[in-house]
Amino acid sequence: MADFEVLGQSIGKDRFFVIGGPCVIENDASAFATALFLKETCERLSIPFVFKSSYDKANRTSLASFRGPGLVAGLSVLSRIRKELKIPVLTDVHSAHEAVEAGGVVDIIQVPAFLIRQTDLITAAGRTGKPVNLKKAQFLAPWDMRQAIEKVLAVGNENILLTERGSSFGYNNLVVDMRSIPIMAAFGHPIVFDATHSVQIPGGQGSSSGGERRYVASLACAAVAAGADGVFLEMHEDPERALCDGPNSIPLVEVGPLLEKLKALYRVVRG
């Protein structure tokens, strides 16, 4: 199944869409403000969207890094954003137990890139019945994602997204092979390009990851031109003060112009 619906919005191959939000829930006020901003921006541009934020960043570089409010408090924030703003939400999970808990709240469950080979996690996410966003690991070839897809299909869930987020290229560096987009698209599921994590410099600042946000727009445009159905963007009101992934997040003021450009490019590519 190539397309599915979340809270009345069609997500799939027939219309450009966006997944976006702050990397992690820092507090209620900032999460709600960003979600409302994204809702208003995407409604103005007639772009389907899903709000994304994490309740726990379990793969931070340093033990001292900010991880988020945790499972219970974080899901409570996402639930209220979903109900009060009437927008679909997505979050990442790190264990089968978390998948079950998140499945009762969010519209889409995300399996992180570093955990994409964890069979129990993937099948648990699939069994929730919610659409599953499978992020390609930095160490996997695009054709290897077929195995992750089959794990979700095996539990009776056909609503799958595949996300490209760059590949490891030596130490502390990622590159994006745009061939991966048409390769994974051949599996028949919508393809998302994670434009902000693709410019990340893993561990590049010693105790935290760095990033080169100046390349986000260029790579996002290239991905849409290569056939991506949607983009994934992490954003923040003030990226320099973000508690997670600030160097590769884009400021809110840049979101609208970028999405407008990507939608226009999508129309050209799709004819």
C-alpha positions as CSV (number, residue, x, y, z in Angstrom):
1,M,0.0,0.0,0.0
2,A,1.6,3.2,-1.1
3,D,-0.7,5.8,0.5
4,F,-2.4,6.0,3.9
5,E,-4.4,8.6,5.8
6,V,-3.6,10.1,9.2
7,L,-6.2,12.5,10.8
8,G,-7.6,13.2,7.4
9,Q,-4.3,13.9,5.7
10,S,-3.1,11.7,2.8
11,I,0.5,10.6,3.1
12,G,2.1,8.8,0.2
13,K,3.2,9.1,-3.4
14,D,0.5,11.3,-4.8
15,R,1.3,14.6,-3.0
16,F,4.3,16.2,-1.5
17,F,4.3,16.0,2.3
18,V,6.5,17.0,5.2
19,I,7.4,15.5,8.6
20,G,8.8,18.2,10.9
21,G,9.4,19.6,14.4
22,P,12.0,20.0,17.1
23,C,14.5,17.1,17.6
24,V,13.3,16.6,21.1
25,I,10.6,17.9,23.4
26,E,12.3,20.6,25.4
27,N,9.2,21.9,27.1
28,D,5.5,22.1,26.6
29,A,5.5,25.7,25.4
30,S,8.1,25.4,22.7
31,A,6.7,22.1,21.4
32,F,3.2,23.6,21.1
33,A,4.5,26.8,19.5
34,T,6.5,24.9,16.8
35,A,3.6,22.5,16.1
36,L,1.2,25.5,15.6
37,F,3.7,27.2,13.4
38,L,4.1,24.2,11.2
39,K,0.4,23.7,11.1
40,E,-0.3,27.2,9.9
41,T,2.6,27.2,7.4
42,C,1.6,23.9,5.8
43,E,-2.1,24.8,5.7
44,R,-1.2,28.1,3.9
45,L,0.9,26.1,1.4
46,S,-1.6,23.2,1.2
47,I,1.0,20.6,2.2
48,P,0.1,17.6,4.3
49,F,2.3,17.3,7.3
50,V,3.0,15.3,10.4
51,F,4.5,16.9,13.6
52,K,7.6,15.1,14.9
53,S,9.4,15.3,18.2
54,S,11.1,12.8,20.5
55,Y,10.2,12.1,24.1
56,D,13.7,10.5,24.6
57,K,16.8,10.7,22.6
58,A,18.4,7.4,23.6
59,N,21.4,7.7,21.3
60,R,23.0,10.9,22.4
61,T,26.8,11.2,22.1
62,S,27.4,12.0,25.8
63,L,25.9,10.7,29.0
64,A,25.4,14.3,30.0
65,S,23.4,15.3,26.9
66,F,19.8,16.3,27.3
67,R,17.5,13.4,26.4
68,G,14.0,14.8,26.8
69,P,11.1,14.5,29.3
70,G,10.8,10.7,29.0
71,L,8.2,8.3,27.8
72,V,5.2,9.1,29.9
73,A,5.6,12.9,30.0
74,G,6.6,13.1,26.4
75,L,3.7,11.1,25.1
76,S,1.4,13.3,27.2
77,V,2.7,16.4,25.3
78,L,2.3,14.7,21.9
79,S,-1.2,13.5,22.8
80,R,-2.3,17.0,23.7
81,I,-0.7,18.5,20.6
82,R,-2.6,16.0,18.5
83,K,-5.9,16.6,20.2
84,E,-5.8,20.4,20.7
85,L,-4.2,21.3,17.4
86,K,-5.8,18.5,15.5
87,I,-2.6,17.5,13.8
88,P,-1.0,14.0,13.3
89,V,2.1,13.3,15.3
90,L,5.1,11.0,15.0
91,T,7.8,9.9,17.4
92,D,10.6,7.4,17.5
93,V,10.7,4.3,19.8
94,H,13.6,2.3,21.2
95,S,12.1,-0.9,22.5
96,A,9.1,-3.2,21.9
97,H,7.5,-1.9,25.1
98,E,7.9,1.7,24.0
99,A,6.3,0.8,20.6
100,V,3.2,-0.5,22.4
101,E,2.9,2.6,24.6
102,A,3.5,5.1,21.7
103,G,1.2,3.2,19.5
104,G,-1.7,4.2,21.7
105,V,-0.9,7.9,21.2
106,V,0.8,8.8,18.0
107,D,-0.2,8.4,14.3
108,I,3.1,7.2,13.0
109,I,5.8,5.2,14.8
110,Q,9.4,5.7,13.8
111,V,12.2,3.1,14.0
112,P,15.5,5.0,14.4
113,A,18.3,4.4,12.0
114,F,20.7,2.9,14.5
115,L,18.0,0.3,15.5
116,I,16.8,-0.7,12.0
117,R,18.1,-4.3,12.4
118,Q,16.3,-4.9,15.7
119,T,13.6,-7.5,14.7
120,D,11.6,-7.4,17.9
121,L,11.4,-3.6,17.8
122,I,10.3,-3.5,14.1
123,T,7.7,-6.2,14.5
124,A,6.3,-4.6,17.7
125,A,6.0,-1.3,15.8
126,G,4.2,-3.1,13.0
127,R,1.8,-4.8,15.3
128,T,0.5,-1.5,16.7
129,G,-1.3,-1.2,13.4
130,K,0.1,2.4,13.0
131,P,2.1,3.4,9.9
132,V,5.8,2.7,10.5
133,N,8.6,5.0,9.3
134,L,11.7,2.9,8.8
135,K,14.9,5.0,8.8
136,K,17.7,3.6,6.7
137,A,20.8,3.1,8.9
138,Q,24.0,5.0,8.1
139,F,25.7,1.6,7.7
140,L,23.1,0.0,5.3
141,A,22.9,-0.2,1.6
142,P,19.5,1.0,0.3
143,W,18.6,-2.5,-1.1
144,D,19.1,-3.9,2.4
145,M,16.0,-2.1,3.6
146,R,13.9,-4.8,1.9
147,Q,14.6,-6.9,5.0
148,A,13.2,-4.3,7.4
149,I,10.1,-3.9,5.1
150,E,9.4,-7.6,5.2
151,K,9.5,-7.6,9.0
152,V,6.7,-5.1,9.1
153,L,4.7,-6.8,6.3
154,A,5.1,-10.1,8.1
155,V,2.9,-8.9,11.0
156,G,0.2,-7.7,8.6
157,N,1.0,-4.0,8.4
158,E,1.4,-2.5,4.9
159,N,1.6,1.2,5.8
160,I,5.3,1.9,5.6
161,L,7.5,4.9,5.0
162,L,11.2,4.6,4.1
163,T,13.6,7.4,5.1
164,E,17.0,8.2,3.7
165,R,19.3,10.0,6.2
166,G,22.8,9.8,4.7
167,S,25.5,7.1,4.9
168,S,28.7,7.0,7.0
169,F,31.7,8.2,5.0
170,G,34.8,7.8,7.1
171,Y,34.9,9.2,10.6
172,N,32.4,11.9,11.8
173,N,31.0,12.4,8.4
174,L,27.9,11.5,6.3
175,V,27.2,11.7,2.6
176,V,24.0,11.2,0.7
177,D,23.9,8.9,-2.3
178,M,20.8,10.1,-4.2
179,R,20.6,6.7,-6.0
180,S,19.2,5.3,-2.8
181,I,15.9,7.2,-3.4
182,P,14.9,5.5,-6.6
183,I,16.3,2.2,-5.4
184,M,14.1,2.2,-2.3
185,A,11.2,3.7,-4.2
186,A,11.1,0.5,-6.2
187,F,9.9,-1.4,-3.1
188,G,6.6,0.5,-3.6
189,H,6.5,2.6,-0.4
190,P,6.7,6.4,0.0
191,I,10.2,7.7,0.3
192,V,11.1,10.5,2.8
193,F,14.4,12.4,2.8
194,D,15.7,13.5,6.2
195,A,17.4,16.7,5.1
196,T,18.5,17.8,8.5
197,H,20.0,14.6,9.8
198,S,21.8,14.1,6.5
199,V,23.9,17.2,7.2
200,Q,24.8,16.0,10.7
201,I,28.4,15.5,11.7
202,P,28.2,12.5,14.2
203,G,30.2,13.2,17.3
204,G,31.8,16.1,15.4
205,Q,31.9,18.3,18.5
206,G,33.5,15.8,20.8
207,S,30.7,15.4,23.4
208,S,28.0,16.2,20.9
209,S,27.3,16.0,17.1
210,G,27.8,18.9,14.8
211,G,26.1,19.8,11.6
212,E,26.1,21.9,8.5
213,R,22.6,23.3,8.2
214,R,23.7,25.5,5.2
215,Y,23.4,22.4,3.0
216,V,19.9,21.4,4.1
217,A,18.1,23.2,1.3
218,S,20.4,22.0,-1.4
219,L,20.1,18.4,-0.4
220,A,16.4,18.6,0.1
221,C,15.9,20.0,-3.4
222,A,18.2,17.3,-4.8
223,A,16.2,14.6,-3.1
224,V,12.9,15.8,-4.4
225,A,14.4,16.0,-7.8
226,A,15.6,12.4,-7.4
227,G,12.0,11.3,-6.5
228,A,11.5,11.7,-2.8
229,D,7.8,11.9,-1.9
230,G,8.3,13.9,1.3
231,V,10.9,15.6,3.4
232,F,11.8,15.3,7.1
233,L,13.0,18.6,8.7
234,E,14.1,19.3,12.3
235,M,13.5,22.9,13.2
236,H,13.9,25.2,16.1
237,E,13.1,28.8,17.0
238,D,16.7,29.4,17.8
239,P,18.9,26.5,16.7
240,E,22.0,27.9,18.4
241,R,20.2,27.4,21.7
242,A,18.5,24.0,20.9
243,L,19.1,21.3,23.5
244,C,19.5,18.6,20.8
245,D,20.8,18.7,17.1
246,G,20.9,22.5,16.9
247,P,23.8,22.5,14.4
248,N,21.7,20.6,11.8
249,S,18.3,22.1,12.6
250,I,16.9,25.0,10.6
251,P,15.4,28.2,12.0
252,L,11.6,28.5,11.8
253,V,11.9,31.6,9.5
254,E,13.5,29.4,6.8
255,V,10.8,26.7,6.8
256,G,8.1,28.4,4.8
257,P,10.3,29.5,1.9
258,L,12.0,26.1,1.7
259,L,8.7,24.2,1.7
260,E,7.3,26.5,-1.0
261,K,10.4,25.8,-3.2
262,L,10.2,22.0,-2.6
263,K,6.5,21.9,-3.4
264,A,7.1,23.7,-6.7
265,L,10.0,21.4,-7.5
266,Y,7.9,18.4,-6.7
267,R,5.3,19.6,-9.2
268,V,7.9,19.9,-12.0
269,V,9.4,16.5,-11.3
270,R,6.0,14.8,-11.2
271,G,4.9,16.5,-14.3
